[in-house]
Amino acid sequence: MATANTTGTVTAPTAPSGRLLLIATRKGAWLFHGDASHGAWRTDGPHFLGHVIHHLVLDPRDGRTMLAAAKTGHLGPTIFRSIDYGRTWKEAARPPAFARAGDGTGRAVDHTFWLTPSIASEPDVWYAGTSPQGLFRSGDGGVTWSPFSPINDDPTYREWMGTVQDGTPDGPKLHSIIVDPRDPRHMYFSMSGGGVHESTDGGDTFSPLVTGLEVVEGFDAGVVTFHDPHCVRLCPSNPDRLYQQNHCGIYRLDRPDDAWVRIGRNMPGNVGDIGFTMVVHPRDDRTAWVLPMDGQTVWPRTSPDGKPAVYVTRDAGETWRRLDTGMPHEQAWWTIKRQAMSVDTGSPVGLYFGTTSGELWASPDEGEQWTCIARNLPEIYAVEAAGLPA
């Protein structure tokens, strides 16, 4: 069994106060505690030094439990759980693992990539997405995990998932697990590659939701395998509206329609609408933010022209505005991963993102001004905002 490495000299407080950022990186995890004004940040970490942490999430239902999706070197993939705000951690008794075939063969989880808590009516339920693509559920707060829904072994879904050689450079992934806040039986998930999918019966069945989405030139959009959603977000203020950053653009979906609309065509032509992350306003379904990357040449996974910027829409994608005050205006060749941007629930909303070069950026005013609050971290995989003032 893997053991938690919580090397560091700063002890976590008994409860988060003010703003809390949970940072998952290629070589460990950090917690950043901030005051209500964004004026000061205190660092707690590293936790799990040397382990790959793909996602670190605080349960909003109890405000105390944290789960960390870890790949622990030669000890393999697992999930760690804390019930004391990160002071101590314990490994899951049964992490996500695919069922073995009768002859002992089958797929193996390379790493757990995405963690999603269910809604308040299911206080101990969590979902996890893995690489290669798999969907798992815990009913005991993250202590034990089991395969969820038939999709893990369904022949059609297995075909859509492709092989372990397909997908993103560090392996295909199941991500963007979304539970409808009005009904836990209504769920979405996405696969890179393999499309966006929806269930209305608690996971007994899922159906593709890819109408209107484009695929790479030369491939058939009618084949679900070729669809590559990078990040899908549901609007908390309007659960019938979803936004998506796709391998092939930025999209919006308004239910009950099933066709996505490419709103990224309204982005500046010299920037384009290619990227990995997208976040939405907690109270305004017309407002969303993206951070584009260079997708016009050979996908170098850098900011366009070395000039990073966040873009905001406040009219559901009809127009976009560049937000780069405080950011470097040249020779900044980083980008951000699909989980590495988050929003808080303040007024105004705070925005945060972490870069592939280990910088952590924050904006206290919905992206109008930016400050780098940490440098020299390992490559940042995920940023989550939590523990915020009412």
N, C-alpha and C positions, 0 to 999 in steps of 0.2 A: 504494500500500500504506500502511495506517495505521502510525503509529509509536507506540511505547509512551511514555507520559508518566509518568515516575516522580518527579515533583517532590517534594522532601522532603529533609530534612537528616539523617535517621537512617538509617544503613546496616543492612541486615538482617544478622543473624549468619550464620556459615557453616552452622549447623544450628539448628533450633528446640530450645530447652531448656525444660523445664517445660511449661506450658500455652500453647497457641497458638490464638488466635481469628482467623478470616479473615472480614472484614467487607466486604460489597459494598453500595454505596450509589448513589444517583442521580447523584452527582458524583465518583465515584472509589472506591478501595478502601484499606483500612487493615488492618494486622496488629497484634494486641495480644499481647504476650508476657507471661505471668504466671508467678509462682513456684508451687511445689507447694501452698502454703497459701492461695492466692488473695489474699495480703496486699498484693501490689504488681503493677502492670501497666505495661509500657513500650510506647509507641506507635511504630509504624513506618509512615509514610505522610505524605501521601497518595500512592498509586500511581494512575496514569491520571487525574490531576485533570481534572475537567470531563467525563469520559466516563461514561456510564451503565454500571455494572457490575451485572449481574443475578445472577451466581453466581461465587464464588471457592472453589476446592476444592483441598486438598492430597491427593495420591495416597497412600493408606495402604499401598500395596504397596511403594513405595520410600522413603516418608517424605521426599521431596525435591521431586518434580515438582509444580508448581502450574499449574492452568488457570484462566483468567479469561474469562468470557463478557461481551463488551463491545459496546456500541452507541456508535460513535465519531462522533457528530454527523453532519456531511455526508459523512463517509467510510464510513459504514454499519456493519453488524454484522460482528463478527469474533470470533476467540478468540486470546488471548495465552497464551504458554507460558513458564514459567520452570523451569529445572532446577537452580537454585542458591538455593532457598528465597526467591525474590522479589527477589534482588539485581538481576538483569537479566531482561528479558522480550523475547520474539520473537513476532511475529505468525504464526499458522498459515499454512502455504503454501497451503492450500485449506480455507477455513472452510466450515461447513455452508451448502449452497445447493441449492434444488430444481432438478431436471432441467428443462430447457427443452423445450417442445414443438417439433415440426418447424417451425412457423411463427414460432418465436421468442417465443411467449407462454408464460404459466404463472405460478405463484405465486412471490413473492419473500420471502425471510426478512426479517422486520422486526427481530427480535433472537433470539439464542439465550438461552433462559430457564433451562435446567436442565442440569447436568453430573453424570454418574455414572460412576465407574470400575468396570470389571468386577472379577471376583474374582482371587485370586492365580494361578490356573492360566492366566489370560489377562493377562499382565503389562503389555501395551501397549494393551489394548482400553479405549476409553471410549465412552460414549453421550451424546448431546445431544438435548434437546427444544427446539423452537423455537416462536415465534409468527410467523405462524399455524402451526397444529399440524403438526409434522413430526418424524420420528424419524431420527437420524443416528448413524453409527458411525465411530470412528477405530481403526485397527489399528496405528498407529505412535506411540502416546503423545500424540495430539492435534495432530500436525503436519498431517495431511490428513484430510478428512472426506468421507464419501459417504452418500447416502440409504440407510437400512437398512430392510429389510422392505418388502413391497408396499403397506403401509398408506398411504404418502404419496400414491399415485396411484390407489388402489383406489376405484372409484366409490361403493361403500357407505360406506367410511370417510370419503370426502370429503363425503358427505351428512351423516354424523354430526358432522363437524367444524363444520358451519354455514358462515357467511360471515365475512369479516373484520369485519363490523359486530356479530357475535355475541360472546358470551363476556364476559370481564372488561373493565373500562373501558379498560385499555391494551392490549387485544388478546387473542384466544383463545390458549391455550397448551397444549403437551404437557409434562407434568411428572411427578414422582414415578416416575422410571424406576428399577426395582428388579431386580437380578439375584440369583437364589436362590444363597446361599453354598454350597449343596451341588451345584448343577448350573447352569452358565452358559446352558444351553439353555432353562431355565425363567425367564421374565421377566414383569414387569408394567409397565404404564405407565398414566397417567391423562391425560384431556383435559378442559379447562375451556373450553367444554363439550364433551361427547362421551363421558363415562363412563370406567370402569376396564376395562382389557383385559389378557388373559393369553396368553402363548405357551408351549408346551411343546416346541417343535421349533426353537428357536434363531432365532425371528423369521420363519420361513417363513409361518406363519399366526398370527393373533391372534384371540381370541374375547372378546366382551363379558362382564364380570363385574359385573352391576348388579342382580341379584336381591335384593330386600329394601330397596333404596335408594329413598328418596322423592324427588320432584321438586316444584318450585314449584306451589302450588295452581292448578288450571286447566289444567295441562299433563299429557300422557299419559306415565306412567312406562314404558310399553311402547316409547317412542321413545327410542333411545339418545342422540340429540342433546340432549335436555332434562336429562340427568344432568350434574351439575356437582360432581365431587370437587375439593376444595381441596387436600388433602394426604393421601397414603397412606404408611404406614410399616410395614415388616416387622420383626418382633422378632428381633434377632440370636440370642437364646438359644433361640428356637423359630420357625424359618422357616415353620411351618405356621400361624402366627397373624399377622394383619394388623390394623392399626387405621386408621381413616379419619376425618378432619374434612371433612365435606361441606357444601355450600351449605345442605343440609337436615338437619343434625344430625351426631352423632358415632356411629361404627359400629365393630363388631368382626367379623372373619371368621376362622373356624377351619376350615382345610382338613382333609379333602377336601370339606367342605360348600361350596356355592356361594352360600349366602344370607347376606347381611350382617344383623347384628342391631343395632338402634339403642340403644346403651347410653347415649346422651346424654339419654334421657328421665329418667334418674336424677339429672341435674344440678338444682340449685335452680331452681324455676320462675321466679323473678324475674331470673335470669341467662340461662337458656336454654342451648342447646348449639350456637350458631352462632359460627363463627370461621374462621380461615384456616389455622392451624398446629397441628401435633401432633407430639410426640416420645415415644419409648419408652425404657424402661430397657435398658441393654446386657446385663444379666444376669438380669432378672426380667420374664417376659412378662406378668405381671399388673399391672405398673406403667406408667402413661403419664401425660403431662401435656398440658394444653391451656391456651390463653389466650383466653377468649371475648370477643366483641365484641357491640355492640348490634345485635341482629338482630330486635328486636321491633317496630320502627316503620318507618322508611323507609331502613334500612341506612345510617346516617350514617358507618359505619366508625370508630367510637370505642369506648372502653371503656364498659361499661354504667354509666350514671349518673356517668361521669367517675371511677369507682373501679376501676382495673384490678386484676386478680388472676390468678394461675395456679391451676388446679384440678388435683388429682392423684387418680387412682384407683390403689389397690393391690390390688384384687380384680377386675381385668379389666372394670371398668365397672359393677359392682353398686352401688358408692357412690363419691362424690366429696367431696374436702375442699378448702376455700379456703386458699390460701397467699398472704398479702399483707404479711407482716411486713417493714417497710422501704420498702414502696411508698407512694406518695401515697394518701391516703384521701379526697381530693376534688379536683375541678377538674383532673383529668388526662385529657385528651380524646384521647389517642393510642390506636392499636392496633398490631398487628404483622402483617406479611405472611407468606405460607405458608412461605417458606424462612428466616424470620428468628428461628428458635428452634433450639437445638442442645443436645446433652448430651455430656459427656466420658465417659471410661471409668474415672474415679477411684473411690475408695471412701472416703467416700460420693461419689455421682455429683455432678458440677458441672453446673448448668443456666445457660443464657445466652439472652438475647433482645435484639433491637434494635427500636426503635420507629419509627413514621412521623414522629416529631418529632426523630429523631436522637440518642436516648439509648440507651446500651448498659448492660444490667443483667446482674448475675451473682449466682448463689447457690452457696455452697460445700457446701451440705448438702441437696441434692435439693429445693430450693425452700422450705425452712423459713424462711430469712432471705435478704433481697435487698439488694444494694447497687448503686447507679448508678456505674459505673466510667468512663463517658465521656458528655459532653453536647456539644451543638452540632455534631454530625456532620450531614451531609446525611441525607435520608430513607433509612433502612436497608432494603435489599431482602433481604439474606441474611446469616446467621450460621452459620459452621461451626466446630466445635471439633476441634482436631487437635494433633499434636505433644506428646502428653501423657505423663506419667511412667507407667512400668509399674505 
